[in-house]
Amino acid sequence: MTWTETYRGTVHRWEVDNVDHFTVAYYFARFEDATLGMLHALGLVRDALGPGRAAIVAECRVRYLRELRVGDVLAIRSGVIGADDDGLRLGHEVVDSGDGALCTTVEQRVIATEVDRRTPSMLPRAALDLAHRHRVEWEGGPTPEIAQTVDDDAHLIDAARDTIKPWEVDAEGFAAPAAFIHRFTAANGQVLAAFGMTPAYLRSERRGFSTFEFRLALHGALRAGDFALVRSGLGHVGNSSMRIVHRMTEARTGALVATLEQSGVSLDLAARRPAPLPAELRARAMAMLVAPRAAP
């Protein structure tokens, strides 16, 4: 049971956000490196599954435990935390190389699929046997349920709309995970502004939004030139905490592409601590709460 180092690097200045810490989409660019590194170790490199097939991430849970800021150095260690005929569960730990502190944990469900149709298939037995030799002890918490799809259109707002750019695709020609997260991040700003946490308010009050957990599910794929539409709302409002729910579709066809539940807090930028929402803003946020899809 040994971890495999799959990434080592630094946080560049252009990768920090208005809260002055590592932008979540760039975390996902590092996770993509880590996933590819682990798949390479398991023999699931490009074309290993046969023509037109690949191993892809279908679900992902991220827990942000400690901030990374500009200039920080980091490494990612990866391992297998589960393997069966339906796919793999990979675990990644992001560590601050400066002091060894655990900053982030990532749990992914990886499946074999036909690239164009996204039709799941079984992993080769040799890959599963090798996966068991890369098992690690996992302390990232219980496996979460899949992120919920939200159909409460009355309380969802159009929060992001644009096209996938050629430089945002992966080696298979599909939008990379970071491309999804950049758009969900943009959608966050629209949701916050809708109940009064506008950019002007955030600047004047020295506030921000700090994420502590992601639950991402990828239901489809986008290519360069495809139109992405994100509709978003609030799934939970606490004293300082919020859960923002996002639903991304291909705008022209309406096909569901991805869902995300993003949990975070209103952050006091000076104290770097959660800050309660003012009563007026909280009341307006409560009026935006969406209802999750009922269980079938």
For each residue, the residues with C-beta under 8 A, 3 or more apart:
1: 79 135 136 137
2: 79 134 136
3: 77 78 79 93 136
4: 37 38 41 77 78 79 134
5: 8 75 76 77 78
6: 33 34 35 36 37 38 41 76 77 78 92
7: 30 33 34 37 74 75 76
8: 5 74 75 76 97
9: 30 73 74 75
10: 71 72 73 74
11: 15 16 22 26 68 69 70 71 72 73 74
12: 15 70
13: 16 70 71
14:
15: 11 12 22 23 26 70
16: 11 13 20 21 22 23 69 70
17: 20 21 22 23 185
18: 202 208
19: 208 209 210 267 269
20: 16 17 69 70 269
21: 16 17 67 68 69 210
22: 11 15 16 17 26 27 67 68 69 72
23: 15 16 17 26 27 185
24: 27 28 64 181 185 211 214
25: 28 29 178 181 182 185
26: 11 15 22 23 29 30 178
27: 22 23 24 30 31 62 64 94 104 181
28: 24 25 31 32 176 177 178 180 181
29: 25 26 32 33 176 177 178
30: 7 9 26 27 33 34 74 76 94
31: 27 28 34 35 60 62 76 92 106 108 177
32: 28 29 35 36 170 176 177 178
33: 6 7 29 30 36 37 76
34: 6 7 30 31 37 38 76 78 92 106
35: 6 31 32 38 39 57 78 90 92 108 110
36: 6 32 33 39 40
37: 4 6 7 33 34 40 41 78
38: 4 6 34 35 41 42 78 79 80 90 92 134
39: 35 36 42 44 45 55 110
40: 36 37 43 44 45
41: 4 6 37 38 134
42: 38 39 80 88 127 130 131 134
43: 40 48 126 127 130
44: 39 40 48 49 55 112 123 127
45: 39 40 48
46: 54 171
47: 50 51
48: 43 44 45 124 127
49: 44 53 54 55 112 123 124
50: 47 53
51: 47
52: 114 115 116
53: 49 50 112 113 114 115 121
54: 46 49 112 113 115 172
55: 39 44 49 88 110 111 112 113 123
56: 110 111 113 118 218
57: 35 60 108 109 110 177 218
58: 87 109 110 111 217 218
59: 108 109 146 147 215 216 217 218
60: 31 57 106 107 108 109 177 214 215 216 217 218
61: 106 107 108 140 143 144 213 214 215 216
62: 27 31 104 105 106 213 214 216
63: 104 105 106 140 141 212 213
64: 24 27 67 103 104 211 212 213 214
65: 102 103 104 105 212
66: 96 101 102 103 104
67: 21 22 64 103 210 272
68: 11 21 22 72 74 94 96 103 104
69: 11 16 20 21 22 72
70: 11 12 13 15 16 20
71: 10 11 13
72: 10 11 22 68 69 96 98
73: 9 10 11 96 97 98
74: 7 8 9 10 11 30 68 94 95 96 97 103
75: 5 7 8 9 94 95 97
76: 5 6 7 8 30 31 33 34 92 93 94 95
77: 3 4 5 6 92 93 95
78: 3 4 5 6 34 35 37 38 90 91 92 93
79: 1 2 3 4 38 90 91 134 135 136 138
80: 38 42 83 88 89 90 91 131 132 134 135 136
81: 89 90 91 107 135 136 138 140
82: 88 89
83: 80 87 88 89 123 128 131 132 135
84: 87 128
85: 122 123 128
86: 111 120 122
87: 58 83 84 109 110 111 112 120 123
88: 42 55 80 82 83 109 110 111 123 131
89: 80 81 82 83 107 108 109 110 143
90: 35 38 78 79 80 81 106 107 108 110
91: 78 79 80 81 105 106 107 108 136 138 140
92: 6 31 34 35 38 76 77 78 105 106 107 108
93: 3 76 77 78 102 104 105 106 140
94: 27 30 68 74 75 76 102 103 104 105 106
95: 74 75 76 77 100 101 102 103
96: 66 68 72 73 74 99 100 101 103
97: 8 73 74 75 100
98: 72 73
99: 96
100: 95 96 97
101: 66 95 96
102: 65 66 93 94 95 105
103: 64 65 66 67 68 74 94 95 96
104: 27 62 63 64 65 66 68 93 94
105: 62 63 65 91 92 93 94 102 140 141
106: 31 34 60 61 62 63 90 91 92 93 94 140
107: 60 61 81 89 90 91 92 138 140 143 144
108: 31 35 57 59 60 61 89 90 91 92
109: 57 58 59 60 87 88 89
110: 35 39 55 56 57 58 87 88 89 90
111: 55 56 58 86 87 88 120
112: 44 49 53 54 55 87 120 121 122 123
113: 53 54 55 56 117 118 119 120 121
114: 52 53 117 118 119 121
115: 52 53 54 118 172 174
116: 52
117: 113 114
118: 56 113 114 115 220 221
119: 113 114
120: 86 87 111 112 113
121: 53 112 113 114
122: 85 86 112
123: 44 49 55 83 85 87 88 112 127 128
124: 48 49 127 128
125: 128 129
126: 43 129 130
127: 42 43 44 48 123 124 130 131
128: 83 84 85 123 124 125 131 132
129: 125 126 132 133
130: 42 43 126 127 133 134
131: 42 80 83 88 127 128 134 135
132: 80 83 128 129 135
133: 129 130
134: 2 4 38 41 42 79 80 130 131
135: 1 79 80 81 83 131 132
136: 1 2 3 79 80 81 91
137: 1
138: 79 81 91 107
139:
140: 61 63 81 91 93 105 106 107
141: 63 105 144
142:
143: 61 89 107
144: 61 107 141 215
145: 148
146: 59 215 217
147: 59 215 216 217 259 260 261
148: 145 235 245 259 261 292 293
149: 247 256 259 292 293
150: 156 233 235 245 247 259 290 291 292 293
151: 293
152: 155 156 233 290 291 292
153: 156 231
154:
155: 152 233 234 288 289 290 291
156: 150 152 153 231 232 233 247 290
157: 190 191 194 231 232 233
158: 161 190 229 230 231
159: 186 187 188 190 191 230 231 232 246
160: 183 184 186 187 190 228 229 230 232
161: 158 227 228 229 230 251
162: 183 227 228
163: 225 226 227 228
164: 168 169 175 179 222 223 224 225 226 228
165: 168 179 224
166: 169 224
167:
168: 164 165 175 176 178 179 182 224
169: 164 166 172 173 174 175 176 179 223 224
170: 32 173 174 175 176
171: 46
172: 54 115 169
173: 169 170 223 224
174: 115 169 170 221 222 223
175: 164 168 169 170 179 180 221 222 223 224 226 228
176: 28 29 32 168 169 170 179
177: 28 29 31 32 57 60 180 181 216 218
178: 25 26 28 29 32 168 181 182
179: 164 165 168 169 175 176 182 183 222
180: 28 175 177 183 184 216 218 248 257 258 260
181: 24 25 27 28 177 178 184 185 216 260
182: 25 168 178 179 185 186
183: 160 162 179 180 186 187 228 230 248
184: 160 180 181 187 188 230 232 246 248 260 262
185: 17 23 24 25 181 182 188 189
186: 159 160 182 183 189 190 230
187: 159 160 183 184 190 191 230 232 244 246
188: 159 184 185 191 192 209 232 244 262
189: 185 186 192 193 199
190: 157 158 159 160 186 187 193 194 232
191: 157 159 187 188 194 195 232 233 234 244 288
192: 188 189 195 197 198 202 209
193: 189 190 196 197 198 199
194: 157 190 191 288
195: 191 192 234 281 284 285 287 288
196: 193 201 280 281 284 285
197: 192 193 201 202 207 209 266 281
198: 192 193 201 202
199: 189 193 202 203
200: 203 204
201: 196 197 198 204 205 207
202: 18 192 197 198 199 205 206 207 208
203: 199 200 206
204: 200 201
205: 201 202
206: 202 203 268 269 270
207: 197 201 202 266 267 268 269 275
208: 18 19 202 266 267 269
209: 19 188 192 197 242 264 265 266 267
210: 19 21 67 264 265 267 274
211: 24 64 214 262 263 264
212: 63 64 65 263 264 265
213: 61 62 63 64 261 262 263 264
214: 24 60 61 62 64 211 260 261 262 263
215: 59 60 61 144 146 147 260 261
216: 59 60 61 62 147 177 180 181 258 259 260
217: 58 59 60 146 147 258 259 260
218: 56 57 58 59 60 177 180 221 257 258
219: 256 257 258 259
220: 118 250 255 256 257 258
221: 118 174 175 218 257
222: 164 174 175 179 226 228 250 257
223: 164 169 173 174 175 226
224: 164 165 166 168 169 173 175
225: 163 164
226: 163 164 175 222 223 250 252
227: 161 162 163 250 251 252
228: 160 161 162 163 164 175 183 222 248 249 250 251 257
229: 158 160 161 248 249 250 251
230: 158 159 160 161 183 184 186 187 246 247 248
231: 153 156 157 158 159 246 247 249
232: 156 157 159 160 184 187 188 190 191 244 245 246 247
233: 150 152 155 156 157 191 244 245 288 289 290
234: 155 191 195 237 242 243 244 245 285 288 289 290
235: 148 150 243 244 245 261 289 290 292
236: 241 242 243 263 289
237: 234 241 242 277 282 285 286 289
238: 241 242
239: 276 277 282
240: 265 266 274 275 276 277
241: 236 237 238 263 264 265 266 274
242: 209 234 236 237 238 263 264 265 266 285
243: 234 235 236 261 262 263
244: 187 188 191 232 233 234 235 261 262 263 264
245: 148 150 232 233 234 235 259 260 261 262 290 292
246: 159 184 187 230 231 232 258 259 260 261 262
247: 149 150 156 230 231 232 256 259
248: 180 183 184 228 229 230 256 257 258 259 260
249: 228 229 231 253 254 255 256 257
250: 220 222 226 227 228 229 253 254 255 257
251: 161 227 228 229 254
252: 226 227
253: 249 250
254: 249 250 251
255: 220 249 250
256: 149 219 220 247 248 249 259
257: 180 218 219 220 221 222 228 248 249 250
258: 180 216 217 218 219 220 246 248
259: 147 148 149 150 216 217 219 245 246 247 248 256
260: 147 180 181 184 214 215 216 217 245 246 248
261: 147 148 213 214 215 235 243 244 245 246
262: 184 188 211 213 214 243 244 245 246
263: 211 212 213 214 236 241 242 243 244
264: 209 210 211 212 213 241 242 244
265: 209 210 212 240 241 242 274 275
266: 197 207 208 209 240 241 242 274 275 276 277
267: 19 207 208 209 210 272 273 274 275
268: 206 207 271 272 273 274 275
269: 19 20 206 207 208 272
270: 206
271: 268 275
272: 67 267 268 269
273: 267 268
274: 210 240 241 265 266 267 268
275: 207 240 265 266 267 268 271
276: 239 240 266
277: 237 239 240 266 281 282 285
278: 281 282
279: 282 283
280: 196 283 284
281: 195 196 197 277 278 284 285
282: 237 239 277 278 279 285 286
283: 279 280 286 287
284: 195 196 280 281 287 288
285: 195 196 234 237 242 277 281 282 288 289
286: 237 282 283 289
287: 195 283 284
288: 155 191 194 195 233 234 284 285
289: 155 233 234 235 236 237 285 286
290: 150 152 155 156 233 234 235 245
291: 150 152 155
292: 148 149 150 152 235 245
293: 148 149 150 151
294:
295:
296:
